[in-house]
Amino acid sequence: MANQKEPLVTHIFTADPSAHVFDGKLYVYPSHDLAHDGEDNDEGDEYQMEDYHVLSMDSLDAPCVDNGEALHMKDVPWVSKQMWAPDCAFKDGKYYLYFPARDKEGNFRIGVAISDNPAGPFKPEDNYIQGTFSIDPAVLVDDDEESYIYFGGLWGGQLEKWVTGSFNPDGAEPKEEGAHEVRPRVAKLNKDMISLAEEPREIVILDENGNELLASDEDRRYFEGPWMHKYNGKYYYSYSTGTTHYLVYAIGDSPYGPFTYQGRILEPVIGWTTHHSIVEYNGKWYLFYHDSEMSNGVNHRRCVKFRELKYNPDGTIICMKPYED
């Protein structure tokens, strides 16, 4: 098996990997960090990404191939800048690349581009998906062929500015005692995979006592980077805590939730951000993630890695330390 502690590729900086198995082959859809000397701040201005490259591996022992530029922001009419973490889904013979970017007004929206090939190139729709906002789309095509899009990220991702249902430039995380977390969103997609079938719903994450996680609970509350996978019939909703740098997860019986918090998946990595995906391949499960080890800790110059993920007999995930076996 490939050395799990080494970056998948080193010729470019990659982050936010969404991994999938298509036709028996592993495909990874990362964001593409561009080196620059701009400001590093809480609004994410350091992440000046402009395009996507699709990575692929014939097996876990095979070299990782960069399939070249799959989509560039210059080809997307509604985008002004910052094409961040994407995901890809397959349905009815087509591959759909979902991506967040700032529109011409500077607000993050989620767009979609389509291809006949999992490696692209992808042709974008002329406009973003109506009803979407914020960042970090992740799409689940469920066993019944219904599809759901999960999204939302705080601070630079603007999720806290949408709590009323419309954009409030002064929106912020609640500070009052006992306030629940800013809830991420989920919506069913239409059969066409390029439009929402409903208004986005808020996702509720509960603690072990059935109480909603609080905004002040930074070790467990949602920040960004959602991912959904199923294991033994249960829905596993995983995400980043942001400020405390953990990957954590919660389990539910429905793609809409509610989800009950279970614990950590990965301890903090080198660098500020944590963003991941979880995929089954040849009967084993794998966590794809990123860190800033290749750039000696520079936040916006990251590299994608992976390692095997294991479950306890009760279905809980065994927490991993990123620099230990």
C-alpha positions in Angstrom: 0.0 0.0 0.0 1.1 3.6 -0.7 2.8 5.4 2.2 -0.2 7.0 3.9 1.9 9.7 5.5 3.2 11.1 2.2 1.3 13.6 0.0 -0.6 12.2 -2.9 1.1 14.7 -5.2 3.9 17.2 -4.6 4.1 19.2 -7.8 1.0 21.4 -6.8 -0.6 22.2 -3.5 -3.9 20.4 -2.9 -6.4 20.5 -0.1 -10.0 19.6 0.8 -10.1 16.2 -0.8 -13.4 14.5 -1.8 -12.6 10.9 -2.6 -14.9 8.6 -4.6 -14.7 5.2 -6.3 -15.9 5.2 -9.9 -15.6 2.1 -12.1 -13.2 0.5 -9.5 -10.8 3.4 -9.6 -10.1 6.0 -6.9 -10.8 9.6 -7.9 -9.9 12.6 -5.6 -11.4 16.0 -6.1 -9.3 18.5 -4.2 -9.1 22.3 -4.2 -5.9 23.8 -5.6 -3.9 26.1 -3.4 -2.0 28.8 -5.2 1.2 30.2 -3.7 1.0 33.9 -3.1 2.1 36.6 -0.5 -1.4 38.0 0.3 -3.0 38.5 3.7 -3.8 35.5 6.0 -7.0 36.3 7.9 -10.2 34.9 9.4 -12.1 35.7 6.1 -10.0 33.2 4.2 -8.5 35.8 1.8 -5.3 33.6 1.7 -7.2 30.9 -0.2 -7.1 32.4 -3.7 -7.9 29.2 -5.6 -8.9 29.5 -9.3 -9.3 26.0 -10.7 -9.6 22.3 -10.0 -7.4 19.3 -10.9 -8.8 15.8 -10.6 -6.4 13.2 -9.1 -6.8 9.4 -9.7 -5.2 6.1 -8.7 -5.8 2.7 -10.3 -5.2 1.2 -6.9 -3.8 2.3 -3.6 -0.4 0.9 -4.6 -0.4 2.8 -8.0 1.0 6.2 -8.6 -1.4 9.1 -8.2 -2.1 10.8 -11.5 -2.9 14.5 -12.0 -5.4 14.6 -14.8 -4.8 18.2 -15.5 -7.1 21.2 -15.2 -10.7 20.1 -15.0 -12.4 23.5 -14.5 -11.2 27.1 -14.2 -13.1 30.1 -12.9 -12.6 32.0 -16.1 -15.0 29.5 -17.7 -17.7 30.1 -15.1 -19.8 33.2 -15.9 -21.1 33.9 -12.4 -17.8 33.5 -10.5 -15.6 36.4 -9.3 -13.0 34.6 -7.3 -12.1 31.9 -4.8 -13.2 28.5 -6.0 -12.9 26.5 -2.8 -13.5 22.9 -1.7 -15.5 20.8 -4.3 -17.2 17.4 -4.4 -18.3 15.1 -7.2 -21.3 12.8 -7.7 -22.2 10.3 -10.4 -25.8 9.6 -11.6 -27.3 8.3 -14.8 -24.1 8.3 -16.7 -23.0 11.8 -15.8 -20.5 13.2 -13.3 -21.4 16.4 -11.5 -18.8 18.6 -9.9 -20.1 20.8 -7.1 -18.1 23.8 -6.1 -18.3 27.0 -4.0 -17.1 30.4 -5.2 -17.9 34.0 -4.7 -20.4 35.5 -7.1 -20.1 39.0 -8.6 -21.4 40.5 -5.4 -18.8 38.7 -3.3 -21.2 36.2 -1.7 -20.4 32.5 -1.7 -22.7 30.3 -3.8 -22.5 26.7 -5.0 -22.2 25.9 -8.7 -22.2 22.7 -10.7 -20.4 21.5 -13.8 -21.0 18.3 -15.7 -18.8 15.8 -17.6 -19.0 12.4 -19.2 -15.7 11.5 -17.6 -14.9 11.4 -13.9 -11.5 13.1 -14.6 -13.2 15.9 -16.6 -13.0 18.4 -18.1 -16.3 19.7 -16.6 -18.7 22.1 -18.4 -20.2 24.6 -15.9 -23.8 25.7 -15.7 -24.3 29.4 -16.5 -25.5 30.2 -13.0 -25.1 28.9 -9.5 -27.7 26.6 -8.0 -30.5 28.8 -6.9 -31.2 28.7 -3.2 -27.6 27.8 -2.3 -25.1 29.8 -0.2 -21.9 29.4 1.8 -19.3 26.8 1.0 -18.2 23.2 1.2 -20.7 21.2 -0.8 -20.8 17.4 -0.2 -23.3 15.2 -2.1 -24.7 11.9 -1.0 -26.4 9.7 -3.6 -28.3 7.4 -1.3 -29.2 3.7 -1.8 -32.7 4.7 -3.2 -31.0 7.0 -5.8 -32.2 10.2 -4.0 -29.5 12.8 -3.7 -28.7 15.3 -1.0 -26.3 18.2 -0.9 -24.7 19.2 2.4 -23.0 22.6 2.8 -22.0 25.4 5.1 -18.9 27.0 6.6 -18.4 29.7 9.2 -16.3 32.9 9.0 -14.9 33.2 5.5 -17.6 30.7 4.4 -20.3 33.2 5.5 -22.7 30.6 7.0 -23.4 32.7 10.1 -24.6 35.5 7.8 -27.5 33.4 6.6 -29.1 32.4 9.8 -32.3 34.4 9.0 -32.6 32.9 5.5 -31.2 36.0 3.8 -27.7 37.5 3.7 -26.9 39.7 6.6 -23.4 41.2 6.2 -23.2 41.8 10.0 -24.2 38.2 10.9 -21.9 36.5 13.5 -21.7 33.4 15.6 -23.9 33.8 18.7 -22.1 34.7 21.9 -24.9 34.6 24.4 -24.8 31.8 27.0 -26.8 28.7 25.9 -27.1 29.6 22.2 -27.1 26.7 19.9 -24.5 26.3 17.2 -24.9 27.9 13.7 -26.6 25.0 11.9 -25.2 23.6 8.6 -27.6 22.9 5.8 -28.9 20.1 3.7 -31.3 19.9 0.7 -32.5 17.2 -1.6 -31.5 17.6 -5.2 -33.8 17.3 -8.1 -33.4 14.4 -10.5 -31.5 16.7 -12.8 -28.8 17.0 -10.1 -28.4 20.7 -10.9 -31.2 22.2 -8.9 -32.7 22.0 -5.4 -35.9 20.1 -4.8 -36.6 22.0 -1.6 -35.5 24.9 0.5 -32.3 24.0 2.4 -33.0 22.6 5.9 -31.0 23.2 9.1 -29.1 20.2 10.5 -29.4 19.6 14.2 -26.5 17.9 16.0 -27.2 16.6 19.5 -25.0 15.7 22.4 -25.1 12.4 24.3 -28.1 13.7 26.4 -30.2 14.7 23.4 -29.4 18.5 23.7 -28.3 20.5 20.7 -24.6 21.4 20.6 -23.9 24.9 21.7 -22.0 27.6 19.8 -19.6 27.8 22.7 -18.7 24.1 22.5 -15.8 24.6 20.1 -14.5 21.1 20.6 -17.7 19.6 19.1 -19.8 22.3 17.3 -20.0 22.5 13.5 -17.6 24.8 11.7 -17.1 23.6 8.1 -16.2 20.7 5.8 -19.3 18.4 6.0 -19.1 14.8 4.7 -21.8 12.1 4.6 -21.2 8.4 4.3 -23.2 5.3 5.3 -22.0 2.4 7.4 -24.2 -0.5 8.4 -27.3 1.4 7.4 -26.5 4.5 9.5 -25.8 8.0 8.3 -22.4 9.3 9.5 -22.2 13.1 9.3 -18.6 14.2 9.8 -17.2 17.7 9.8 -14.4 20.1 11.1 -14.6 22.0 14.3 -12.5 24.8 12.8 -11.1 26.7 15.7 -10.1 23.6 17.6 -8.9 21.7 14.5 -10.6 18.4 15.1 -12.4 16.1 12.6 -15.5 14.8 14.4 -18.6 12.9 13.5 -22.2 12.3 14.5 -24.6 9.5 13.6 -28.3 9.5 12.6 -31.0 7.4 11.0 -32.0 9.9 8.3 -30.0 11.9 5.7 -31.6 15.0 7.3 -30.7 14.1 10.8 -30.8 14.8 13.7 -27.4 13.4 14.3 -25.9 12.5 17.7 -22.3 13.4 18.3 -20.0 10.4 18.7 -16.4 11.6 18.9 -13.3 12.5 17.0 -12.0 11.0 13.8 -8.6 12.8 13.6 -6.6 14.9 16.0 -5.2 18.2 14.7 -2.8 18.3 11.8 -0.1 20.8 10.9 -1.8 23.9 9.6 -5.1 25.6 10.6 -7.7 24.0 8.5 -9.0 20.4 8.5 -11.2 19.1 5.7 -11.7 15.5 4.7 -13.7 12.7 3.0 -14.4 9.0 3.9 -14.6 6.3 1.2 -14.8 2.5 1.0 -12.5 0.8 -1.4 -12.0 -2.9 -1.8 -13.7 -3.7 1.5 -11.7 -1.2 3.6 -12.4 2.3 4.6 -10.1 5.3 4.1 -9.9 8.8 5.4 -8.6 11.4 2.9 -7.5 14.7 4.5 -4.9 17.5 4.2 -2.2 19.2 6.2 0.4 21.9 5.7 3.5 19.7 6.3 4.8 20.1 2.8 4.9 23.9 3.1 6.2 23.9 6.7 2.9 25.1 8.1 1.9 27.7 5.6 -1.9 27.5 5.8 -2.8 28.1 2.2 -0.2 25.7 0.8 -1.5 22.3 1.7 -1.2 18.7 0.6 -3.6 15.8 0.4 -2.9 12.5 2.3 -4.9 9.4 3.2 -4.9 6.6 5.8 -7.0 3.6 6.7 -10.0 4.3 8.9 -11.2 1.6 11.3 -14.4 1.0 13.2 -15.1 -0.5 16.6 -17.6 -3.4 16.8 -20.3 -1.0 17.9 -19.9 1.2 14.8 -17.9 4.0 16.4 -14.8 5.2 14.6 -11.3 4.7 16.1 -9.7 8.2 16.5 -6.4 8.7 14.7 -3.4 10.8 15.4 -2.1 12.1 12.0 1.6 11.5 12.6 1.4 8.2 14.3 0.5 4.7 12.9 
